[in-house]
Amino acid sequence: MITAIVLIYAATDRIPETAQAIADIDGVTEVYSCAGDVDLIAMVRVRDHETLAELVPGRIGRVQGVLDTDTHIAFRSYSSRDTEAAFAIGDD
């Protein structure tokens, strides 16, 4: 599984609609509106690089209100949430 962080520059007057449209795309797990240099941050989880290469420019980049994107591919996760989930498998 490939995790990518997509920084999204969006038209200011369309941020809520743009964020929701991006969140509705398969492979996008979360979208955050934020303060700082970018308007939105999308977390993307896909099976392979080819899918990512199609998803970012072909789907996210074409959403109305998206002006530009900057994609960062994650190598490893150091999240305590991920560690807890791995040890909780089968605990129901």
N, C-alpha and C positions, 0 to 999 in steps of 0.2 A: 504494500500500500504506500502510495506517495502522498505526502502532506506538503501543501504549498500555501504560503501566505501571500495573498494578492492585495497590494496597496492600490486603491482606486481613487483617482481624481474625478470628481463628479460636478456637474452643474449644481450650484448651490440651491437653486429653487426647485430641484428635483431629487434631492437626497433621499427623502423617505420612499418615494416611488421607485427610485433606482435601487435602493437597498433591498426592498421587498422583491423586485423582479430578479435580482441576483440571488437572493436567498431561495427562490423557487427553482433554481437550476440544479439538476441532478449533479451530485459531486460537491456542491457547496454545502458545507455543514453549518456554518455560522457566518453572519455578517454583522459588523460593528460599525456604528457611526462614531467618530472620534474627533477630538481636538488635535491640532498639530498640523503637520505638513500635508497630510492626506485627509480625504473626507470619509472614506470607508475602508475597512479591512475585512477581507473575506478569507475564511479558512476553507481550503479545498482538499478533499481526500479522494484520490482516484487510484485505479489499479495500475496504470502504467504511464510512462512519459508521453506516449503518443496521445492518450486521452487528454492529458493535461495540455499538450500542444494544440489540441483542437478546442478544448473548453475555454481557455483564457481569451484568445483572440476571436474565436468563432462564436462564442456564446456571451461571455461576460463583456467583452469589448464592443459587442453590438447592442447592448442594452441602452435604451434611450436615457441620456443623461451621463453616460460614462464618457469622460474626456480622454483619459489615459490610464494605463495600468503599469504596475511594476511588480513582477513576480519573484518571490524568493522560495526556493525549494529547501525543505527541512531535511537534514541528515539524520538526526536523532531527537528523541523526545526525552526530556528530563523532568517531566511533569509527575508530581506525586499522585495525581488523579489516575494517570496511566498505570503506575505501579500498583496502586490500590485495586484497580479494575482487574489486573492480571492475577492477583492473589485472591480475588473474590469469585473467580470462576467456579460455578457449581454451588455457591452459597446462596441458597434461596430459602 
